[in-house]
Amino acid sequence: MLHNLPAEFKIFYCVYYSLLELLGDEKADEIFASAGLDPFDLKAPDYSGRGLVLLEKVAGELYTYYGEETTRGLLIRMGNASLTFFRKYFSGIAQLGNIENRLKPLDRRFLASLNTLVEILSTEMGTSFNVVDEGARSYGWEIKKCNENSGETVLAPFFYFGLLEEFCNWLDARKNYILNYTAGEKRKDMDAISIEIRDTD
């Protein structure tokens, strides 16, 4: 059963099923096949800890099919859809929805939950994330830039943007969170891309 996937397949299916949610079976399989990926090949390369490589391959194919602007939108929507699968396949994320966590004071719960997501994604994507508490219920989700020419710089942050957007709404639907990401911007004090998360209530 897919909910009992071995660890090496979990990130693969989070990406695959989030694309399938948007494009349907036929188109999602076509995109994966074009990228040299087969979601049903049990001997396929292990992307555990290398999720960014997988995401960049898929994003590259989307770019070829649809161009940059549409690909950005698709990646945001993939990120939205992916939270369902991250919760299904990674118990550490699913447990953030437990009543014990939801009863904690918001200031403690929100930052701690973001840091749990950071730990899991950093491990699974094989890239470095960091959360900065900027005060007044404002946070920076930082993505370490590996390479100026990497697709991570151009496209992957849109997937994370969508994932974070859905994550914030799921974690506390009573609050109104505004996310902001401007492609090409980075913090002055480190070589990183930053997505701003702000509670407007």
N, CA, C and O atoms as a DFTB+ gen file, in Angstrom:
804 C
 N C O
     1  1       0.842      -1.192       0.000
     2  2       0.000       0.000       0.000
     3  2       0.880       1.246       0.000
     4  3       1.960       1.263       0.590
     5  1       0.387       2.302      -0.684
     6  2       1.209       3.506      -0.805
     7  2       1.432       4.206       0.528
     8  3       2.463       4.852       0.714
     9  1       0.487       4.091       1.461
    10  2       0.695       4.786       2.740
    11  2       1.795       4.117       3.560
    12  3       2.263       4.689       4.544
    13  1       2.217       2.907       3.166
    14  2       3.322       2.226       3.825
    15  2       4.584       2.219       2.960
    16  3       5.399       1.300       3.037
    17  1       4.729       3.252       2.140
    18  2       5.879       3.343       1.240
    19  2       7.196       3.272       1.993
    20  3       7.311       3.819       3.090
    21  1       8.200       2.602       1.415
    22  2       9.555       2.686       1.963
    23  2      10.037       4.130       1.909
    24  3       9.572       4.905       1.073
    25  1      10.952       4.496       2.780
    26  2      11.421       5.879       2.882
    27  2      11.927       6.422       1.560
    28  3      11.736       7.601       1.259
    29  1      12.578       5.567       0.759
    30  2      13.201       6.067      -0.469
    31  2      12.181       6.491      -1.529
    32  3      12.549       7.170      -2.487
    33  1      10.917       6.110      -1.382
    34  2       9.909       6.470      -2.379
    35  2       9.032       7.647      -1.953
    36  3       8.287       8.183      -2.773
    37  1       9.107       8.053      -0.703
    38  2       8.124       9.006      -0.176
    39  2       8.192      10.370      -0.862
    40  3       7.159      10.900      -1.271
    41  1       9.380      10.942      -0.994
    42  2       9.476      12.260      -1.625
    43  2       9.074      12.174      -3.098
    44  3       8.477      13.103      -3.643
    45  1       9.405      11.058      -3.728
    46  2       9.046      10.853      -5.127
    47  2       7.537      10.950      -5.301
    48  3       7.055      11.645      -6.196
    49  1       6.792      10.257      -4.450
    50  2       5.339      10.256      -4.586
    51  2       4.704      11.567      -4.139
    52  3       3.640      11.932      -4.640
    53  1       5.326      12.277      -3.214
    54  2       4.817      13.612      -2.856
    55  2       4.829      14.524      -4.074
    56  3       3.876      15.267      -4.309
    57  1       5.903      14.470      -4.845
    58  2       6.009      15.301      -6.054
    59  2       5.099      14.766      -7.150
    60  3       4.382      15.531      -7.794
    61  1       5.127      13.452      -7.363
    62  2       4.333      12.854      -8.442
    63  2       2.842      13.098      -8.243
    64  3       2.163      13.552      -9.165
    65  1       2.327      12.806      -7.061
    66  2       0.890      12.934      -6.847
    67  2       0.434      14.389      -6.799
    68  3      -0.714      14.684      -7.130
    69  1       1.311      15.296      -6.396
    70  2       0.922      16.705      -6.426
    71  2       0.767      17.192      -7.861
    72  3      -0.079      18.043      -8.136
    73  1       1.582      16.658      -8.791
    74  2       1.430      17.008     -10.204
    75  2       0.192      16.325     -10.787
    76  3      -0.547      16.929     -11.564
    77  1      -0.029      15.072     -10.410
    78  2      -1.189      14.334     -10.898
    79  2      -2.488      15.032     -10.492
    80  3      -3.449      15.043     -11.260
    81  1      -2.523      15.617      -9.286
    82  2      -3.708      16.343      -8.827
    83  2      -4.069      17.474      -9.783
    84  3      -5.246      17.782      -9.969
    85  1      -3.059      18.092     -10.388
    86  2      -3.286      19.239     -11.272
    87  2      -3.567      18.831     -12.707
    88  3      -4.485      19.358     -13.335
    89  1      -2.785      17.897     -13.231
    90  2      -2.810      17.610     -14.663
    91  2      -3.501      16.307     -15.030
    92  3      -3.747      16.055     -16.209
    93  1      -3.816      15.480     -14.051
    94  2      -4.410      14.189     -14.341
    95  2      -3.358      13.144     -14.669
    96  3      -2.194      13.469     -14.906
    97  1      -3.781      11.879     -14.680
    98  2      -2.854      10.753     -14.848
    99  2      -2.047      10.840     -16.139
   100  3      -0.821      10.736     -16.123
   101  1      -2.738      11.028     -17.240
   102  2      -2.073      10.947     -18.549
   103  2      -0.987      12.002     -18.703
   104  3       0.129      11.693     -19.120
   105  1      -1.317      13.259     -18.365
   106  2      -0.343      14.344     -18.555
   107  2       0.780      14.249     -17.530
   108  3       1.941      14.483     -17.864
   109  1       0.451      13.911     -16.292
   110  2       1.492      13.769     -15.266
   111  2       2.475      12.675     -15.659
   112  3       3.685      12.848     -15.517
   113  1       1.959      11.543     -16.154
   114  2       2.840      10.455     -16.584
   115  2       3.686      10.876     -17.781
   116  3       4.845      10.480     -17.902
   117  1       3.098      11.679     -18.663
   118  2       3.854      12.163     -19.821
   119  2       5.009      13.065     -19.386
   120  3       6.123      12.950     -19.897
   121  1       4.734      13.961     -18.441
   122  2       5.776      14.861     -17.927
   123  2       6.886      14.052     -17.260
   124  3       8.069      14.303     -17.493
   125  1       6.504      13.088     -16.436
   126  2       7.501      12.265     -15.746
   127  2       8.305      11.439     -16.740
   128  3       9.520      11.308     -16.600
   129  1       7.632      10.881     -17.747
   130  2       8.336      10.086     -18.762
   131  2       9.331      10.955     -19.524
   132  3      10.443      10.513     -19.813
   133  1       8.944      12.187     -19.851
   134  2       9.844      13.108     -20.559
   135  2      11.077      13.432     -19.723
   136  3      12.157      13.687     -20.255
   137  1      10.893      13.416     -18.400
   138  2      12.015      13.682     -17.493
   139  2      12.808      12.419     -17.177
   140  3      13.750      12.454     -16.384
   141  1      12.424      11.291     -17.803
   142  2      13.120      10.026     -17.551
   143  2      12.760       9.411     -16.222
   144  3      13.570       8.709     -15.617
   145  1      11.530       9.672     -15.754
   146  2      11.082       9.194     -14.449
   147  2       9.884       8.267     -14.630
   148  3       8.993       8.544     -15.434
   149  1       9.866       7.172     -13.884
   150  2       8.750       6.231     -13.943
   151  2       8.270       5.988     -12.514
   152  3       8.957       5.327     -11.736
   153  1       7.089       6.522     -12.163
   154  2       6.621       6.397     -10.777
   155  2       6.306       4.968     -10.352
   156  3       6.111       4.711      -9.164
   157  1       6.251       4.032     -11.298
   158  2       5.901       2.656     -10.942
   159  2       7.078       1.689     -11.106
   160  3       6.911       0.471     -11.037
   161  1       8.269       2.254     -11.325
   162  2       9.467       1.429     -11.448
   163  2      10.123       1.291     -10.076
   164  3      10.749       2.227      -9.580
   165  1       9.973       0.121      -9.472
   166  2      10.513      -0.089      -8.132
   167  2      12.041      -0.120      -8.109
   168  3      12.647      -0.110      -7.038
   169  1      12.661      -0.157      -9.288
   170  2      14.121      -0.125      -9.357
   171  2      14.622       1.264      -9.773
   172  3      15.795       1.439     -10.101
   173  1      13.719       2.241      -9.755
   174  2      14.085       3.600     -10.152
   175  2      15.099       4.170      -9.153
   176  3      15.185       3.690      -8.023
   177  1      15.860       5.182      -9.555
   178  2      16.830       5.800      -8.636
   179  2      16.154       6.296      -7.357
   180  3      15.007       6.743      -7.380
   181  1      16.867       6.213      -6.267
   182  2      16.381       6.631      -4.954
   183  2      16.547       8.147      -4.825
   184  3      17.666       8.657      -4.878
   185  1      15.428       8.869      -4.656
   186  2      15.499      10.324      -4.502
   187  2      15.370      10.764      -3.050
   188  3      15.284      11.960      -2.772
   189  1      15.356       9.814      -2.126
   190  2      15.344      10.173      -0.715
   191  2      16.591      10.998      -0.402
   192  3      17.714      10.565      -0.658
   193  1      16.379      12.187       0.154
   194  2      17.495      13.090       0.435
   195  2      17.963      13.867      -0.778
   196  3      18.904      14.657      -0.691
   197  1      17.301      13.644      -1.927
   198  2      17.659      14.360      -3.162
   199  2      16.393      14.862      -3.862
   200  3      16.313      14.890      -5.090
   201  1      15.424      15.250      -3.065
   202  2      14.158      15.688      -3.623
   203  2      14.281      16.891      -4.534
   204  3      13.507      17.039      -5.480
   205  1      15.255      17.760      -4.255
   206  2      15.444      18.936      -5.103
   207  2      15.823      18.534      -6.525
   208  3      15.377      19.158      -7.488
   209  1      16.639      17.500      -6.657
   210  2      17.023      17.003      -7.988
   211  2      15.774      16.554      -8.738
   212  3      15.601      16.877      -9.913
   213  1      14.911      15.817      -8.063
   214  2      13.659      15.358      -8.650
   215  2      12.773      16.538      -9.041
   216  3      12.246      16.586     -10.153
   217  1      12.612      17.492      -8.117
   218  2      11.755      18.645      -8.376
   219  2      12.264      19.461      -9.561
   220  3      11.475      19.931     -10.381
   221  1      13.585      19.629      -9.648
   222  2      14.162      20.389     -10.760
   223  2      13.935      19.688     -12.096
   224  3      13.707      20.345     -13.112
   225  1      13.998      18.360     -12.098
   226  2      13.730      17.617     -13.344
   227  2      12.292      17.836     -13.801
   228  3      12.037      18.088     -14.979
   229  1      11.365      17.737     -12.867
   230  2       9.956      17.930     -13.198
   231  2       9.699      19.375     -13.612
   232  3       8.994      19.626     -14.589
   233  1      10.269      20.327     -12.872
   234  2      10.092      21.741     -13.208
   235  2      10.668      22.046     -14.588
   236  3      10.101      22.839     -15.340
   237  1      11.791      21.420     -14.918
   238  2      12.400      21.621     -16.232
   239  2      11.496      21.153     -17.356
   240  3      11.407      21.803     -18.398
   241  1      10.818      20.015     -17.147
   242  2       9.882      19.518     -18.161
   243  2       8.654      20.406     -18.263
   244  3       8.160      20.664     -19.360
   245  1       8.160      20.875     -17.126
   246  2       7.025      21.800     -17.144
   247  2       7.389      23.070     -17.914
   248  3       6.586      23.600     -18.682
   249  1       8.606      23.543     -17.693
   250  2       9.079      24.740     -18.401
   251  2       9.089      24.497     -19.915
   252  3       8.688      25.368     -20.688
   253  1       9.544      23.327     -20.332
   254  2       9.586      22.982     -21.762
   255  2       8.177      22.942     -22.361
   256  3       7.957      23.391     -23.486
   257  1       7.237      22.403     -21.600
   258  2       5.860      22.269     -22.088
   259  2       5.099      23.595     -22.052
   260  3       4.352      23.912     -22.977
   261  1       5.293      24.370     -20.975
   262  2       4.377      25.480     -20.709
   263  2       5.030      26.866     -20.637
   264  3       4.321      27.872     -20.629
   265  1       6.360      26.938     -20.586
   266  2       7.010      28.229     -20.428
   267  2       7.129      28.617     -18.966
   268  3       6.545      27.968     -18.098
   269  1       7.883      29.676     -18.688
   270  2       8.237      30.005     -17.306
   271  2       7.058      30.488     -16.475
   272  3       6.881      30.014     -15.353
   273  1       6.250      31.405     -16.976
   274  2       5.175      31.978     -16.170
   275  2       4.162      30.916     -15.747
   276  3       3.784      30.847     -14.578
   277  1       3.725      30.093     -16.692
   278  2       2.763      29.040     -16.364
   279  2       3.382      28.016     -15.428
   280  3       2.711      27.506     -14.531
   281  1       4.662      27.711     -15.631
   282  2       5.346      26.757     -14.754
   283  2       5.393      27.268     -13.327
   284  3       5.197      26.499     -12.386
   285  1       5.649      28.546     -13.157
   286  2       5.632      29.116     -11.798
   287  2       4.278      28.883     -11.136
   288  3       4.211      28.453      -9.984
   289  1       3.208      29.165     -11.861
   290  2       1.869      28.957     -11.312
   291  2       1.589      27.497     -11.006
   292  3       0.997      27.175      -9.976
   293  1       2.016      26.608     -11.905
   294  2       1.820      25.174     -11.673
   295  2       2.594      24.704     -10.445
   296  3       2.092      23.890      -9.670
   297  1       3.803      25.206     -10.264
   298  2       4.606      24.805      -9.107
   299  2       3.982      25.292      -7.805
   300  3       4.024      24.582      -6.801
   301  1       3.407      26.487      -7.806
   302  2       2.703      26.965      -6.613
   303  2       1.538      26.035      -6.300
   304  3       1.343      25.644      -5.148
   305  1       0.773      25.683      -7.311
   306  2      -0.370      24.792      -7.103
   307  2       0.077      23.376      -6.737
   308  3      -0.594      22.700      -5.958
   309  1       1.207      22.922      -7.292
   310  2       1.776      21.638      -6.862
   311  2       2.146      21.685      -5.385
   312  3       1.880      20.744      -4.637
   313  1       2.760      22.788      -4.974
   314  2       3.118      22.949      -3.563
   315  2       1.894      22.892      -2.674
   316  3       1.908      22.240      -1.630
   317  1       0.809      23.589      -3.092
   318  2      -0.458      23.519      -2.355
   319  2      -0.908      22.070      -2.196
   320  3      -1.201      21.611      -1.092
   321  1      -0.955      21.358      -3.331
   322  2      -1.456      19.979      -3.333
   323  2      -0.549      19.035      -2.559
   324  3      -1.016      18.044      -1.998
   325  1       0.744      19.335      -2.526
   326  2       1.709      18.393      -1.943
   327  2       1.555      18.222      -0.437
   328  3       1.944      17.187       0.105
   329  1       0.987      19.231       0.262
   330  2       0.888      19.111       1.716
   331  2       0.102      17.865       2.117
   332  3       0.450      17.199       3.093
   333  1      -0.954      17.550       1.370
   334  2      -1.735      16.338       1.650
   335  2      -0.839      15.112       1.680
   336  3      -0.992      14.245       2.541
   337  1       0.095      15.039       0.743
   338  2       0.950      13.860       0.626
   339  2       2.109      13.901       1.630
   340  3       2.531      12.857       2.128
   341  1       2.622      15.094       1.926
   342  2       3.633      15.198       2.982
   343  2       3.036      14.761       4.320
   344  3       3.698      14.083       5.106
   345  1       1.796      15.147       4.575
   346  2       1.140      14.722       5.815
   347  2       0.904      13.210       5.824
   348  3       0.996      12.569       6.870
   349  1       0.599      12.648       4.655
   350  2       0.302      11.214       4.559
   351  2       1.552      10.367       4.741
   352  3       1.508       9.326       5.395
   353  1       2.663      10.805       4.167
   354  2       3.869       9.977       4.134
   355  2       4.889      10.317       5.218
   356  3       5.800       9.528       5.470
   357  1       4.751      11.491       5.873
   358  2       5.725      11.885       6.888
   359  2       4.989      12.170       8.193
   360  3       4.328      13.198       8.341
   361  1       5.117      11.243       9.132
   362  2       4.350      11.339      10.380
   363  2       4.711      12.592      11.177
   364  3       3.873      13.133      11.898
   365  1       5.952      13.050      11.050
   366  2       6.363      14.251      11.778
   367  2       5.560      15.474      11.378
   368  3       5.311      16.354      12.202
   369  1       5.151      15.534      10.113
   370  2       4.309      16.642       9.647
   371  2       2.862      16.395      10.058
   372  3       2.189      17.306      10.539
   373  1       2.382      15.174       9.873
   374  2       0.994      14.849      10.230
   375  2       0.714      15.155      11.698
   376  3      -0.367      15.640      12.032
   377  1       1.671      14.879      12.571
   378  2       1.479      15.063      14.005
   379  2       1.316      16.525      14.402
   380  3       0.840      16.819      15.498
   381  1       1.706      17.445      13.522
   382  2       1.521      18.866      13.818
   383  2       0.033      19.234      13.841
   384  3      -0.345      20.269      14.389
   385  1      -0.805      18.386      13.246
   386  2      -2.241      18.618      13.272
   387  2      -2.933      18.031      14.480
   388  3      -4.142      18.196      14.642
   389  1      -2.177      17.340      15.344
   390  2      -2.764      16.741      16.545
   391  2      -3.253      17.818      17.503
   392  3      -2.743      18.939      17.515
   393  1      -4.241      17.462      18.300
   394  2      -4.833      18.423      19.227
   395  2      -3.796      18.957      20.221
   396  3      -3.874      20.115      20.631
   397  1      -2.819      18.115      20.612
   398  2      -1.801      18.551      21.567
   399  2      -1.018      19.742      21.019
   400  3      -0.701      20.679      21.752
   401  1      -0.713      19.695      19.727
   402  2       0.025      20.809      19.120
   403  2      -0.885      22.017      18.925
   404  3      -0.461      23.152      19.144
   405  1      -2.116      21.786      18.521
   406  2      -3.026      22.888      18.239
   407  2      -3.427      23.653      19.493
   408  3      -3.848      24.806      19.401
   409  1      -3.304      23.033      20.663
   410  2      -3.659      23.701      21.916
   411  2      -2.525      24.567      22.479
   412  3      -2.735      25.320      23.430
   413  1      -1.343      24.462      21.902
   414  2      -0.229      25.293      22.361
   415  2      -0.477      26.746      21.979
   416  3      -1.159      27.010      20.990
   417  1       0.067      27.702      22.746
   418  2      -0.066      29.113      22.359
   419  2       0.480      29.333      20.951
   420  3       1.499      28.753      20.576
   421  1      -0.201      30.173      20.175
   422  2       0.131      30.342      18.761
   423  2       1.592      30.728      18.552
   424  3       2.250      30.183      17.666
   425  1       2.112      31.661      19.356
   426  2       3.482      32.137      19.151
   427  2       4.489      30.997      19.250
   428  3       5.469      30.956      18.506
   429  1       4.240      30.076      20.171
   430  2       5.139      28.923      20.319
   431  2       4.883      27.877      19.245
   432  3       5.816      27.330      18.657
   433  1       3.610      27.606      18.999
   434  2       3.216      26.532      18.091
   435  2       3.634      26.808      16.654
   436  3       4.141      25.913      15.978
   437  1       3.432      28.023      16.181
   438  2       3.658      28.309      14.773
   439  2       5.139      28.194      14.415
   440  3       5.492      27.537      13.436
   441  1       6.005      28.831      15.206
   442  2       7.436      28.784      14.916
   443  2       7.975      27.361      15.067
   444  3       8.764      26.911      14.236
   445  1       7.561      26.654      16.109
   446  2       8.026      25.282      16.323
   447  2       7.579      24.388      15.174
   448  3       8.329      23.515      14.737
   449  1       6.360      24.602      14.684
   450  2       5.843      23.788      13.579
   451  2       6.595      24.082      12.289
   452  3       6.897      23.167      11.523
   453  1       6.898      25.345      12.046
   454  2       7.708      25.693      10.878
   455  2       9.080      25.030      10.951
   456  3       9.600      24.556       9.941
   457  1       9.660      24.999      12.141
   458  2      10.979      24.383      12.295
   459  2      10.928      22.872      12.086
   460  3      11.883      22.287      11.575
   461  1       9.827      22.236      12.472
   462  2       9.665      20.809      12.186
   463  2       9.613      20.584      10.680
   464  3      10.244      19.663      10.162
   465  1       8.856      21.433       9.977
   466  2       8.789      21.336       8.516
   467  2      10.170      21.554       7.896
   468  3      10.541      20.865       6.946
   469  1      10.927      22.508       8.430
   470  2      12.294      22.773       7.962
   471  2      13.159      21.524       8.075
   472  3      13.860      21.160       7.131
   473  1      13.107      20.872       9.225
   474  2      13.945      19.694       9.451
   475  2      13.632      18.587       8.454
   476  3      14.538      17.983       7.881
   477  1      12.351      18.327       8.251
   478  2      11.956      17.238       7.351
   479  2      12.292      17.581       5.910
   480  3      12.848      16.752       5.191
   481  1      11.959      18.802       5.476
   482  2      12.237      19.193       4.096
   483  2      13.731      19.268       3.813
   484  3      14.178      18.861       2.740
   485  1      14.508      19.783       4.763
   486  2      15.956      19.863       4.561
   487  2      16.528      18.478       4.306
   488  3      17.377      18.299       3.432
   489  1      16.056      17.495       5.077
   490  2      16.519      16.117       4.906
   491  2      16.062      15.539       3.580
   492  3      16.855      14.943       2.851
   493  1      14.783      15.713       3.263
   494  2      14.216      15.069       2.079
   495  2      14.610      15.746       0.768
   496  3      14.802      15.072      -0.244
   497  1      14.733      17.074       0.782
   498  2      15.049      17.790      -0.451
   499  2      16.557      17.848      -0.691
   500  3      16.997      18.080      -1.817
   501  1      17.352      17.637       0.363
   502  2      18.803      17.704       0.199
   503  2      19.283      19.121       0.008
   504  3      20.299      19.354      -0.647
   505  1      18.562      20.067       0.572
   506  2      18.971      21.472       0.509
   507  2      18.756      22.090       1.877
   508  3      18.083      21.500       2.722
   509  1      19.315      23.263       2.110
   510  2      19.295      23.853       3.439
   511  2      18.199      24.911       3.560
   512  3      18.172      25.887       2.811
   513  1      17.289      24.695       4.527
   514  2      16.246      25.669       4.837
   515  2      16.487      26.219       6.234
   516  3      17.153      25.594       7.060
   517  1      15.940      27.388       6.480
   518  2      16.060      28.006       7.792
   519  2      14.852      28.912       7.999
   520  3      14.371      29.538       7.055
   521  1      14.358      28.979       9.245
   522  2      13.265      29.902       9.571
   523  2      13.806      30.983      10.492
   524  3      14.456      30.689      11.495
   525  1      13.535      32.231      10.146
   526  2      13.965      33.373      10.950
   527  2      12.734      34.044      11.541
   528  3      11.824      34.431      10.807
   529  1      12.702      34.184      12.870
   530  2      11.622      34.906      13.541
   531  2      11.946      36.392      13.465
   532  3      12.875      36.865      14.120
   533  1      11.182      37.125      12.667
   534  2      11.464      38.536      12.458
   535  2      10.626      39.431      13.355
   536  3      10.643      40.652      13.203
   537  1       9.889      38.834      14.293
   538  2       9.092      39.605      15.240
   539  2       7.745      39.994      14.663
   540  3       7.536      39.954      13.450
   541  1       6.828      40.374      15.553
   542  2       5.482      40.809      15.166
   543  2       4.800      39.763      14.282
   544  3       4.109      40.099      13.320
   545  1       5.008      38.490      14.626
   546  2       4.425      37.361      13.885
   547  2       4.755      37.432      12.399
   548  3       3.908      37.229      11.529
   549  1       5.998      37.723      12.157
   550  2       6.521      37.734      10.790
   551  2       7.736      36.819      10.754
   552  3       8.582      36.860      11.647
   553  1       7.816      35.984       9.703
   554  2       8.874      34.975       9.618
   555  2       9.478      34.979       8.218
   556  3       8.804      35.274       7.231
   557  1      10.740      34.649       8.158
   558  2      11.403      34.475       6.874
   559  2      11.759      33.011       6.675
   560  3      12.443      32.419       7.509
   561  1      11.302      32.427       5.580
   562  2      11.657      31.048       5.228
   563  2      12.806      31.146       4.229
   564  3      12.607      31.528       3.076
   565  1      14.002      30.799       4.679
   566  2      15.187      30.982       3.852
   567  2      15.615      29.680       3.197
   568  3      15.603      28.612       3.808
   569  1      15.994      29.807       1.935
   570  2      16.464      28.672       1.149
   571  2      17.894      28.970       0.728
   572  3      18.144      29.921      -0.012
   573  1      18.813      28.172       1.192
   574  2      20.220      28.360       0.842
   575  2      20.413      28.174      -0.659
   576  3      19.982      27.169      -1.224
   577  1      21.051      29.127      -1.293
   578  2      21.309      29.022      -2.725
   579  2      22.546      28.171      -2.955
   580  3      23.624      28.460      -2.436
   581  1      22.369      27.100      -3.754
   582  2      23.482      26.184      -4.021
   583  2      24.332      26.672      -5.186
   584  3      25.553      26.517      -5.194
   585  1      23.666      27.261      -6.163
   586  2      24.365      27.596      -7.403
   587  2      23.588      28.681      -8.119
   588  3      22.370      28.575      -8.264
   589  1      24.268      29.718      -8.565
   590  2      23.587      30.827      -9.240
   591  2      22.804      30.365     -10.459
   592  3      21.775      30.951     -10.797
   593  1      23.288      29.313     -11.122
   594  2      22.646      28.853     -12.345
   595  2      21.679      27.704     -12.114
   596  3      21.127      27.153     -13.067
   597  1      21.469      27.338     -10.850
   598  2      20.610      26.211     -10.542
   599  2      19.147      26.554     -10.767
   600  3      18.732      27.692     -10.548
   601  1      18.363      25.571     -11.204
   602  2      16.927      25.758     -11.335
   603  2      16.282      26.073     -10.002
   604  3      15.187      26.634      -9.956
   605  1      16.961      25.711      -8.899
   606  2      16.470      26.020      -7.558
   607  2      16.263      27.521      -7.422
   608  3      15.297      27.957      -6.796
   609  1      17.152      28.309      -7.996
   610  2      17.088      29.755      -7.888
   611  2      15.861      30.303      -8.610
   612  3      15.265      31.285      -8.167
   613  1      15.487      29.679      -9.708
   614  2      14.446      30.217     -10.581
   615  2      13.072      29.634     -10.295
   616  3      12.093      30.376     -10.223
   617  1      12.980      28.307     -10.130
   618  2      11.672      27.661     -10.116
   619  2      11.284      27.002      -8.790
   620  3      10.142      27.154      -8.355
   621  1      12.180      26.287      -8.144
   622  2      11.815      25.521      -6.945
   623  2      11.160      26.363      -5.854
   624  3      10.250      25.862      -5.193
   625  1      11.573      27.626      -5.624
   626  2      10.921      28.401      -4.561
   627  2       9.410      28.552      -4.739
   628  3       8.691      28.749      -3.759
   629  1       8.925      28.462      -5.967
   630  2       7.484      28.578      -6.180
   631  2       6.745      27.359      -5.638
   632  3       5.612      27.475      -5.169
   633  1       7.381      26.194      -5.700
   634  2       6.818      24.990      -5.081
   635  2       6.765      25.170      -3.564
   636  3       5.747      24.876      -2.936
   637  1       7.865      25.654      -2.974
   638  2       7.896      25.860      -1.526
   639  2       6.880      26.917      -1.111
   640  3       6.256      26.799      -0.056
   641  1       6.711      27.950      -1.935
   642  2       5.733      28.999      -1.655
   643  2       4.340      28.384      -1.525
   644  3       3.619      28.668      -0.568
   645  1       3.965      27.543      -2.490
   646  2       2.656      26.900      -2.449
   647  2       2.505      25.981      -1.253
   648  3       1.452      25.953      -0.615
   649  1       3.555      25.227      -0.944
   650  2       3.528      24.329       0.211
   651  2       3.349      25.121       1.505
   652  3       2.538      24.749       2.354
   653  1       4.097      26.205       1.658
   654  2       4.001      27.030       2.867
   655  2       2.635      27.693       2.986
   656  3       2.077      27.787       4.079
   657  1       2.102      28.147       1.866
   658  2       0.784      28.769       1.860
   659  2      -0.262      27.794       2.410
   660  3      -1.071      28.158       3.262
   661  1      -0.238      26.579       1.925
   662  2      -1.188      25.561       2.374
   663  2      -0.902      25.156       3.816
   664  3      -1.828      24.935       4.596
   665  1       0.370      25.059       4.168
   666  2       0.774      24.673       5.520
   667  2       0.257      25.673       6.547
   668  3      -0.281      25.277       7.580
   669  1       0.415      26.964       6.272
   670  2      -0.046      27.996       7.202
   671  2      -1.558      27.929       7.388
   672  3      -2.054      28.035       8.510
   673  1      -2.284      27.756       6.298
   674  2      -3.742      27.671       6.382
   675  2      -4.193      26.429       7.137
   676  3      -5.162      26.472       7.897
   677  1      -3.481      25.315       6.923
   678  2      -3.821      24.073       7.613
   679  2      -3.512      24.163       9.102
   680  3      -4.286      23.687       9.933
   681  1      -2.382      24.774       9.432
   682  2      -1.942      24.840      10.823
   683  2      -2.876      25.708      11.656
   684  3      -3.131      25.406      12.822
   685  1      -3.384      26.781      11.065
   686  2      -4.312      27.646      11.791
   687  2      -5.197      28.395      10.807
   688  3      -4.850      29.482      10.344
   689  1      -6.342      27.803      10.493
   690  2      -7.266      28.385       9.520
   691  2      -7.916      29.666      10.039
   692  3      -8.519      30.413       9.269
   693  1      -7.794      29.923      11.350
   694  2      -8.421      31.128      11.913
   695  2      -7.609      32.380      11.621
   696  3      -8.121      33.495      11.730
   697  1      -6.356      32.204      11.253
   698  2      -5.479      33.345      10.981
   699  2      -5.375      33.598       9.485
   700  3      -5.616      32.712       8.665
   701  1      -5.015      34.817       9.156
   702  2      -4.835      35.180       7.750
   703  2      -3.352      35.435       7.513
   704  3      -2.814      36.456       7.941
   705  1      -2.700      34.510       6.834
   706  2      -1.262      34.628       6.576
   707  2      -1.019      35.108       5.144
   708  3      -1.599      34.590       4.190
   709  1      -0.165      36.091       5.024
   710  2       0.228      36.616       3.720
   711  2       1.670      36.188       3.447
   712  3       2.554      36.408       4.275
   713  1       1.903      35.578       2.289
   714  2       3.254      35.177       1.898
   715  2       3.728      36.059       0.761
   716  3       2.945      36.468      -0.097
   717  1       5.008      36.342       0.765
   718  2       5.579      37.169      -0.288
   719  2       6.923      36.589      -0.734
   720  3       7.798      36.301       0.083
   721  1       7.059      36.430      -2.027
   722  2       8.335      36.016      -2.614
   723  2       8.521      36.755      -3.927
   724  3       7.657      36.710      -4.803
   725  1       9.637      37.426      -4.059
   726  2       9.971      38.096      -5.309
   727  2      11.178      37.394      -5.904
   728  3      12.258      37.407      -5.314
   729  1      11.006      36.782      -7.066
   730  2      12.094      36.034      -7.703
   731  2      13.316      36.928      -7.866
   732  3      13.209      38.071      -8.311
   733  1      14.464      36.401      -7.504
   734  2      15.708      37.134      -7.682
   735  2      16.177      37.858      -6.434
   736  3      17.345      38.234      -6.336
   737  1      15.256      38.061      -5.458
   738  2      15.666      38.740      -4.234
   739  2      16.394      37.773      -3.309
   740  3      16.138      36.569      -3.320
   741  1      17.305      38.318      -2.509
   742  2      17.965      37.509      -1.480
   743  2      18.355      38.404      -0.322
   744  3      18.506      39.616      -0.478
   745  1      18.513      37.806       0.818
   746  2      18.921      38.573       2.000
   747  2      20.331      39.099       1.799
   748  3      21.175      38.452       1.179
   749  1      20.567      40.292       2.339
   750  2      21.877      40.922       2.173
   751  2      22.956      40.217       2.977
   752  3      24.129      40.232       2.604
   753  1      22.547      39.584       4.108
   754  2      23.548      39.033       5.018
   755  2      23.885      37.572       4.751
   756  3      24.725      36.999       5.445
   757  1      23.243      36.958       3.754
   758  2      23.587      35.579       3.449
   759  2      23.134      35.234       2.039
   760  3      22.259      35.886       1.470
   761  1      23.739      34.210       1.498
   762  2      23.429      33.801       0.128
   763  2      22.197      32.904       0.156
   764  3      22.306      31.681       0.072
   765  1      21.031      33.518       0.275
   766  2      19.797      32.755       0.428
   767  2      18.637      33.466      -0.247
   768  3      18.641      34.686      -0.417
   769  1      17.655      32.680      -0.622
   770  2      16.377      33.170      -1.107
   771  2      15.434      33.183       0.086
   772  3      15.504      32.289       0.929
   773  1      14.552      34.176       0.177
   774  2      13.670      34.261       1.341
   775  2      12.213      34.427       0.925
   776  3      11.881      35.237       0.059
   777  1      11.345      33.630       1.572
   778  2       9.903      33.781       1.437
   779  2       9.397      34.365       2.753
   780  3       9.629      33.795       3.819
   781  1       8.711      35.494       2.677
   782  2       8.198      36.157       3.877
   783  2       6.823      35.611       4.228
   784  3       5.956      35.476       3.364
   785  1       6.633      35.298       5.505
   786  2       5.342      34.840       6.015
   787  2       4.908      35.835       7.095
   788  3       5.636      36.083       8.056
   789  1       3.713      36.398       6.922
   790  2       3.262      37.418       7.871
   791  2       1.826      37.157       8.292
   792  3       0.955      36.902       7.460
   793  1       1.591      37.226       9.607
   794  2       0.243      37.108      10.160
   795  2      -0.358      38.508      10.159
   796  3       0.160      39.407      10.822
   797  1      -1.453      38.698       9.415
   798  2      -2.021      40.048       9.279
   799  2      -3.090      40.350      10.310
   800  3      -3.604      41.468      10.349
   801  1      -3.443      39.371      11.158
   802  2      -4.491      39.625      12.176
   803  2      -3.930      40.389      13.363
   804  3      -4.662      40.688      14.307
